[in-house]
Each structure stands twice: as C-alpha cells, then as structure tokens.
C-alpha cells in the first residue's frame, strides 16, 4: 500500500484528530431489559509454527502450550452497536489496529470508532505492525513481525464469530461490579534509583536479583476489578481488569496465554454459560518480578493468585438494573519523541549486521513517525454503564494513568483496560522521563503525552 493510499485508508475510518464524541445509546431512562442486548464472542488467534513472537526478536513458535483467543462482546441498543474485545497478543500497532477495528465493526454493523480492541500483552504471542513489515520487506531484511495470511485469517475468523454472535444476543437487564485485592503478584519496575534519581536497573517480569526482590512493591493498583452483565439473575459476560505485565516466563517458542489467561480459562471452565474476558490494565511500569523467578512453578502460583482474586471479586459483586449506556471517544494526537531521527532509523533497518530487534524496532518507530505526520490519532474510549465506566487506553500506559482516572471519576467505578493501539509503545508520565530507564528509552512520544492523555481521560470520564 502506498504512503498516500495508506493515509487515505487510515483517515477514512477514524474521526478527525482532537475530536471528542459522546454517543448515547439511549436518550431517555429505559426500563431494565427493554433496550439492551449483549452478544459475547470468541475466536482463535493462535499463530502457526514458525510464526514470529513478540515482534520477531525472540524465538518463533515451536509449539503451543495453550491457545490464544480474542474474546469480547457486542452491546446492542437503540444506537449503533458497540464492540469491546480483548486479544491474547503482545500488541497491535497503528494500521494493524485500525484493520482489527474496521473488520469487527463491519461484522457487527457499526463503525470503527465504536470498537475497542485491547491486547493482554503476553510475550509468547504476536506483536504486529503492518507498516513496519512493509519497511522490512522494502529493505529485503528477511525479517518478519507478522505473517500477512495469518493476520487476515484472524480477521476473517473474527468477522464470522461476530456475525454469528449477534444472531444469538441475549437481553441485558443488570450490571454488577466488584473488586478484590490481588496478593503477591504485581510490583513496580522502576524502584532502583541512583542518588541522582536515574533508574539503575529494572525489576522485570521475572527477577532473581536479591536487591530488587527485597524492595517493596512500590506504586501499583492492587485491585482486580470485575464488571458482569446479567440477564435477570443469570450472568452472561464477566470482564476482569488487573494491572500487571502478564508474563511469568517466555522466549522459548512455547505459545501461551500465560498466568492471566490460564486463570481466565480456569474460571471459564467453571462458568460455561458466562463468557470470561480478561483485560490488562495500565501497567507499563508494573510487573510480577518481585514474586516471579521465571520458573514453571511460579507460573502455577501466579495463576492461582489471579484466580483467587477473580473468585473474591465475584463474591463482592453488587447487581443493579442497567438503565443508561453511553459510549464516549477521544482522539489523542501526541508528538513524536524528539530524539527520533528518520535517517538514523532507516539506516538501522537497512543494516544487515544489526540483530533482529535492532532492525524491527526502528521499523516500528518509523511507522509511528509516519502515522503522526499523517495526523492519525490514537483512539481512547469509555463505555459508561450508569455509574460504572470501562476505560480503554492505548499502548503501555503507566499505572499512574489508571490511578488518575479513578481520581477523575471519583463517583464512579472505573475499570481500566490499556494496551489498545500500541503504536506509542510505552507511555510514561512526565515526571518519569528524566529518570530514564528502559521504559523511557522505548517511548515513542514526547513527555507532552502526559498532559494530552490526562485531558482525554477527563473528557471521557467527567
């Protein structure tokens, strides 16, 4: 696809940059059950043998420990349908994310601005940027971050799953929400600072460094939140939200939904009539390293702790009639990291002596630069269910944004899903940029993204 036609494709399906829309599903107070229906769906997104994992810089698929899924729901009412979907992939970036939203929108009979696609961010999973793949191919790199046929097959399966699901939609009369504390899973990654306040080393998803393990959990959101849709007293869809990088161990080619996916699947087996969906919250600076040594045994322990919190949150559910639904969107157009230099990045992609990561990552950064030059924004959205809000954020947003959202909408129950459009990579807060460290080194935006994202959340939630 040429640069001009690619821009036309992107702009045709997204509202103008900076626009905010509030799209009510109902203009009046309906009686419970009279207006809304829900259609849960799921489809397989497991990559085939030899497909790239985590963008193509770790070992590709050798086998499958447990399959990957895209799971979501279509919410139907007087206005156009709303689609919310969680995907067991590392990330979906830029035009690839729009392709997902466009395909699901078409199948559901709606528009892409009424679709939220959020990745869960396991690493033994695909990490997809179609424009980066074009750049790699143009330079005859022989490298891949995605197989195009596999990508299209996933969209085709998704379209079929949604079309079937909508024909079986059930009435929604009530919504319940509950939460429970997760014990010994998450910890902040950016605690080891020099006297000058610079990050010395990172406590990652797996950690065996005694100094880092001994440090406190730091800033996290310890609550696993659950929002469940009901038909009278029958639960239909349960949405789970928790903020941590969802990796226990990875990198050997064994595809897995990892500990959060395994907990979801365990709960699904127990509740076959209720679709279980897991969303990773804003956790760009939060991971399980304090409690995870990267062993298979640790995966089992972490799975159990997430599962226990799911059960506890279900015990705390408070069911209320659903009376009013509103869908709100905001388009975010940040500026590019000022350290990025197009010629230098192109040279890195073209240099055959560079390792795969040092060619694929620059290709993704170039795709981001093109996207911003085209003024193609990042989509934010929120689904308001009376006094409950489901907030959808982009990329690897830091946990501070999730906590900030809860403060902005202090009178609401706010459940945050991050890892939407992943084009921006990490989204630190402004105060974290001077501290440097890994997350800042792979942030595609300037520090001005903090003010823009916070303003967008206020408009979505206030």
C-alpha positions in Angstrom: 0.0 0.0 0.0 1.5 3.4 -1.0 2.0 6.1 1.5 -0.9 8.2 0.0 -3.3 5.3 -0.1 -2.3 4.1 3.4 -3.1 7.6 4.7 -6.5 7.6 2.9 -7.3 4.2 4.4 -6.5 5.3 7.9 -8.3 8.7 7.7 -11.4 7.2 6.2 -12.1 5.1 9.3 -11.1 7.5 12.1 -12.7 10.8 13.1 -10.7 14.0 12.8 -7.8 14.4 15.2 -8.7 16.0 18.5 -12.4 15.4 18.2 -14.4 14.2 21.1 -17.7 12.4 20.7 -20.3 11.4 23.3 -22.6 8.8 21.7 -25.6 7.9 23.9 -27.3 4.5 23.3 -30.4 5.8 24.8 -31.8 9.3 25.2 -34.3 8.5 28.0 -34.4 6.4 31.1 -35.4 2.9 29.8 -37.0 0.2 32.0 -34.5 -2.5 32.7 -34.1 -5.1 29.9 -36.1 -3.1 27.4 -33.3 -1.7 25.3 -30.1 -3.6 25.6 -28.8 -6.9 24.4 -25.3 -8.5 24.5 -23.6 -10.9 22.2 -20.4 -12.4 23.5 -17.9 -13.9 21.0 -14.6 -15.6 20.9 -12.3 -16.8 18.2 -8.8 -18.4 17.9 -5.8 -16.2 17.3 -3.0 -18.8 17.9 -0.1 -18.3 15.5 1.2 -21.3 13.5 4.6 -23.0 13.9 7.5 -20.7 12.9 5.4 -17.5 13.2 7.2 -14.6 14.9 6.6 -14.0 18.5 6.9 -10.6 20.4 7.6 -8.7 17.2 10.2 -11.2 15.8 13.1 -10.8 18.2 12.5 -13.8 20.4 12.3 -17.5 19.3 9.4 -18.1 16.9 6.6 -20.6 17.5 7.8 -24.1 18.3 4.6 -25.4 19.8 1.5 -24.4 21.7 1.2 -24.8 25.5 -2.3 -23.3 25.4 -4.1 -21.5 22.6 -4.6 -17.8 22.2 -8.0 -16.2 21.9 -9.8 -13.0 21.1 -12.8 -12.6 23.4 -15.3 -9.8 23.6 -18.9 -8.7 23.3 -21.2 -6.7 21.1 -23.5 -4.4 23.0 -26.7 -3.7 21.1 -29.2 -0.9 21.7 -31.1 1.9 20.0 -28.0 3.3 18.5 -25.2 1.6 16.6 -23.6 -1.4 18.2 -20.5 -1.2 20.5 -17.8 -3.8 20.3 -15.2 -4.4 23.1 -12.5 -7.1 22.5 -9.5 -8.4 24.4 -6.8 -10.2 22.4 -4.1 -12.6 23.7 -1.4 -10.8 21.7 1.6 -8.7 22.8 0.4 -5.7 20.8 -1.5 -4.5 17.7 0.0 -1.2 16.3 -1.0 1.6 14.0 -2.7 0.4 10.8 -3.0 -3.1 12.1 -5.1 -1.9 15.0 -7.4 0.0 12.6 -7.7 -3.1 10.5 -8.9 -5.0 13.5 -11.4 -2.3 14.5 -12.6 -2.0 10.9 -13.2 -5.7 10.5 -15.0 -6.1 13.8 -17.1 -3.0 13.1 -18.2 -4.3 9.7 -19.2 -7.6 11.1 -21.2 -6.0 14.0 -22.8 -3.4 11.7 -21.2 -0.4 13.4 -18.3 2.0 12.8 -14.6 1.6 13.9 -14.9 4.5 16.4 -17.3 2.3 18.3 -14.9 -0.6 18.6 -12.2 -1.0 21.4 -9.6 -3.7 20.8 -7.2 -4.2 23.8 -4.3 -6.6 23.9 -3.4 -8.5 27.0 0.3 -8.3 26.3 1.6 -11.9 26.8 5.0 -12.2 25.1 4.9 -15.7 23.6 2.3 -14.1 21.2 2.2 -11.9 18.1 3.3 -8.3 18.2 2.0 -6.8 14.9 2.7 -3.6 12.9 1.8 -3.9 9.2 3.7 -0.8 8.1 6.9 -2.0 9.9 6.6 -5.2 7.9 6.4 -3.2 4.7 9.6 -1.4 5.6 11.4 -4.6 6.5 10.3 -6.0 3.1 11.4 -2.9 1.2 14.9 -3.4 2.7 14.9 -7.1 1.9 15.7 -7.8 5.5 14.3 -11.3 5.6 12.7 -10.5 8.9 9.1 -10.6 10.0 6.9 -9.4 12.8 3.7 -10.9 11.3 2.6 -13.3 8.7 0.1 -11.5 6.5 -2.1 -14.5 5.7 -2.3 -15.4 9.4 -3.3 -11.8 10.2 -6.0 -11.9 7.6 -7.2 -15.3 8.7 -7.7 -13.9 12.3 -9.8 -11.0 10.9 -11.9 -13.4 8.9 -12.5 -15.7 11.9 -13.3 -12.6 13.9 -15.9 -11.4 11.4 -17.5 -14.8 11.3 -17.6 -15.0 15.1 -19.3 -11.6 15.5 -21.8 -12.2 12.8 -22.8 -15.5 14.4 -22.8 -14.0 17.9 -25.2 -11.1 17.0 -27.8 -13.6 16.0 -27.8 -15.1 19.5 -27.7 -11.8 21.5 -29.3 -12.0 25.0 -31.1 -9.2 26.9 -29.1 -7.3 29.4 -31.1 -6.2 32.4 -28.5 -5.7 35.1 -24.8 -4.9 35.6 -22.7 -5.8 38.7 -19.3 -4.7 39.8 -16.9 -6.0 42.4 -13.3 -6.0 43.3 -10.7 -7.8 45.3 -7.1 -7.4 46.3 -4.5 -9.5 44.4 -2.0 -10.9 46.8 1.7 -11.1 45.8 1.7 -10.6 42.0 2.4 -7.0 40.9 5.3 -4.7 41.8 6.6 -1.5 40.3 9.6 -2.0 38.0 11.3 1.4 38.5 12.4 1.4 42.1 16.2 1.0 41.9 17.3 4.6 41.5 20.7 6.3 41.6 21.4 9.2 44.0 20.7 11.4 41.0 17.2 9.8 40.6 18.1 7.8 37.5 16.8 4.2 37.1 19.8 1.9 37.7 18.2 -1.4 36.8 14.7 -2.7 36.3 12.7 -5.3 38.2 11.2 -7.0 35.2 8.6 -9.7 34.7 10.9 -12.3 36.1 13.6 -11.5 38.6 16.3 -13.3 40.6 18.2 -10.2 41.8 18.1 -10.3 45.6 18.3 -6.5 45.9 15.3 -5.9 43.5 13.3 -8.7 45.1 13.8 -7.2 48.6 12.4 -3.8 47.5 8.8 -3.0 48.3 6.0 -3.5 45.8 6.0 0.3 45.1 3.2 2.1 43.3 0.7 -0.4 41.9 -3.1 -0.8 41.7 -3.6 -4.0 43.8 -7.3 -4.4 43.0 -8.7 -6.8 40.4 -12.0 -5.4 39.2 -14.9 -7.2 37.7 -17.9 -5.9 35.8 -20.5 -8.5 34.9 -23.5 -8.3 32.6 -26.7 -10.1 33.6 -30.0 -11.2 32.2 -32.0 -11.0 35.4 -30.1 -13.2 37.8 -28.1 -15.1 35.0 -24.5 -13.9 34.4 -23.7 -13.5 30.7 -20.3 -11.8 30.4 -17.7 -11.2 33.2 -15.0 -8.6 32.4 -11.8 -8.8 34.6 -9.3 -5.9 35.0 -5.9 -6.0 36.7 -2.7 -4.0 36.1 0.5 -6.0 35.6 2.7 -7.2 32.8 1.2 -10.7 32.3 4.4 -12.7 31.8 5.8 -15.5 34.0 8.4 -16.9 31.6 8.7 -16.7 27.8 11.1 -16.7 24.9 11.4 -20.4 24.1 8.7 -20.6 21.4 6.0 -22.1 23.6 2.9 -20.1 22.9 0.8 -19.4 26.0 -1.8 -17.1 27.3 0.3 -17.1 30.5 -0.9 -16.8 34.0 -3.7 -14.3 33.5 -5.0 -16.3 30.5 -4.8 -19.6 32.4 -6.7 -18.1 35.3 -9.3 -16.8 32.9 -9.6 -20.3 31.3 -9.9 -22.0 34.7 -12.8 -19.7 35.6 -14.3 -20.2 32.2 -14.4 -24.0 32.7 -16.4 -23.4 35.9 -18.9 -21.0 34.3 -19.6 -22.3 30.8 -22.7 -20.0 30.4 -20.8 -16.8 31.3 -18.1 -15.6 28.9 -15.0 -14.7 30.9 -12.9 -11.8 29.5 -9.6 -10.5 31.0 -8.1 -7.1 30.3 -4.6 -5.9 31.3 -4.8 -2.5 33.0 -2.3 0.3 32.7 0.9 -1.5 33.7 3.7 -0.1 31.6 5.8 0.2 34.8 4.3 -2.8 36.7 5.3 -6.5 36.5 5.4 -9.7 38.6 9.2 -9.7 39.1 9.1 -9.3 42.9 7.2 -12.6 43.1 8.3 -14.4 40.0 11.7 -16.1 39.4 10.7 -17.2 35.9 10.2 -20.8 36.7 7.3 -23.0 35.6 6.3 -23.4 39.2 6.0 -19.6 39.5 3.5 -19.6 36.6 1.3 -22.0 38.6 1.5 -19.8 41.7 0.7 -16.6 39.9 -2.2 -18.3 38.0 -3.7 -19.3 41.4 -3.4 -15.8 42.8 -5.2 -14.2 39.9 -7.8 -16.9 40.0 -8.4 -16.4 43.8 -8.9 -12.7 43.2 -11.5 -13.5 40.5 -13.4 -15.6 42.9 -13.2 -13.0 45.7 -14.3 -10.2 43.3 -17.3 -12.4 42.3 -18.2 -12.7 45.9 -18.3 -8.9 46.2 -20.5 -8.3 43.1 -23.4 -5.9 43.6 -26.0 -6.3 40.9 -28.1 -3.3 39.8 -30.6 -2.6 36.9 -28.9 -1.2 33.8 -30.7 2.0 32.9 -28.4 4.1 30.8 -25.5 3.4 28.5 -23.2 5.9 26.9 -20.2 5.5 24.6 -17.6 8.3 24.5 -14.5 8.7 22.4 -11.5 11.0 22.3 -8.7 11.2 19.7 -5.2 11.7 21.0 -2.5 13.1 18.7 0.8 13.3 20.6 4.1 14.5 19.3 7.0 12.2 18.3 9.9 11.6 20.7 12.3 14.4 19.8 15.2 12.0 19.9 13.9 10.1 16.9 15.9 10.7 13.6 14.3 9.3 10.5 17.6 8.8 8.6 19.3 7.1 11.5 16.3 4.8 12.0 16.2 3.9 8.3 19.9 3.1 8.4 19.3 0.8 11.4 16.6 -1.1 9.4 18.8 -1.4 6.4 21.9 -2.6 8.2 22.1 -6.4 7.8 24.7 -6.6 10.6 22.2 -5.5 13.2 20.4 -8.1 15.3 16.7 -8.6 14.5 15.4 -6.4 17.4 17.7 -3.5 16.2 16.0 -3.6 12.8 12.4 -4.4 13.6 12.0 -1.9 16.5 13.3 1.0 14.3 10.8 -0.1 11.6 8.0 0.2 14.2 9.3 3.6 15.2 9.4 4.8 11.6 5.8 3.6 11.2 4.9 5.7 14.3 6.6 8.8 12.8 4.7 8.4 9.6 1.4 7.9 11.4 1.9 11.1 13.4 2.9 13.0 10.3 -0.3 11.8 8.7 -2.1 13.2 11.8 -3.7 9.8 12.5 -4.6 9.8 16.2 -4.7 7.2 19.0 -8.2 6.3 19.9 -9.4 6.5 23.5 -12.9 5.4 24.6 -15.1 4.8 27.6 -18.2 2.7 28.0 -20.4 4.2 30.7 -22.9 1.8 32.3 -24.8 4.1 34.8 -22.2 4.8 37.4 -19.7 2.2 36.1 -17.1 3.2 33.4 -15.0 0.9 31.3 -12.0 3.0 30.2 -9.9 1.9 27.1 -6.3 3.4 26.9 -3.6 2.9 24.3 -0.3 1.1 24.5 1.8 0.5 27.6 0.4 3.3 29.7 1.9 3.7 33.2 -0.2 2.7 36.2 -0.4 6.4 37.3 -2.9 7.0 34.5 -5.2 4.2 35.8 -5.0 5.6 39.3 -5.5 9.1 38.0 -8.6 8.0 36.1 -10.1 6.7 39.3 -9.5 10.1 40.9 -11.0 12.0 38.0 -14.2 9.9 38.2 -14.3 9.5 42.0 -18.0 8.9 42.0 -17.8 6.1 39.5 -16.5 2.5 39.5 -13.7 2.8 36.9 -12.2 -0.3 35.3 -9.2 0.4 33.0 -8.0 -1.6 30.1 -4.7 -0.5 28.5 -2.8 -2.0 25.5 -5.2 -0.7 22.9 -3.5 0.8 19.8 0.1 0.0 20.6 1.8 2.4 18.2 3.1 4.6 21.0 4.9 1.8 22.8 5.4 2.9 26.4 3.5 6.0 27.7 5.4 7.1 30.8 4.2 10.0 33.0 6.0 13.4 32.6 7.9 13.0 35.8 9.3 9.6 34.8 11.1 10.9 31.6 14.1 12.4 33.4 14.6 9.2 35.4 15.4 7.4 32.1 15.4 3.6 32.2 14.1 1.0 29.8 10.6 2.2 29.5 11.5 5.8 28.7 14.1 4.6 26.2 11.3 2.9 24.1 8.7 5.6 24.5 7.6 6.9 21.0 6.0 10.1 22.3 7.5 13.2 23.8 6.7 13.9 27.5 3.8 16.1 26.4 1.7 13.0 26.0 1.1 13.1 29.8 -1.0 16.3 29.6 -2.8 15.2 26.5 -3.7 11.7 27.8 -4.9 13.2 31.1 -7.0 15.7 29.4 -8.5 13.0 27.2 -9.4 10.9 30.3 -11.1 13.9 31.9 -13.2 14.4 28.8 -14.1 10.8 28.7 -14.9 10.4 32.4 -16.1 13.7 33.7 
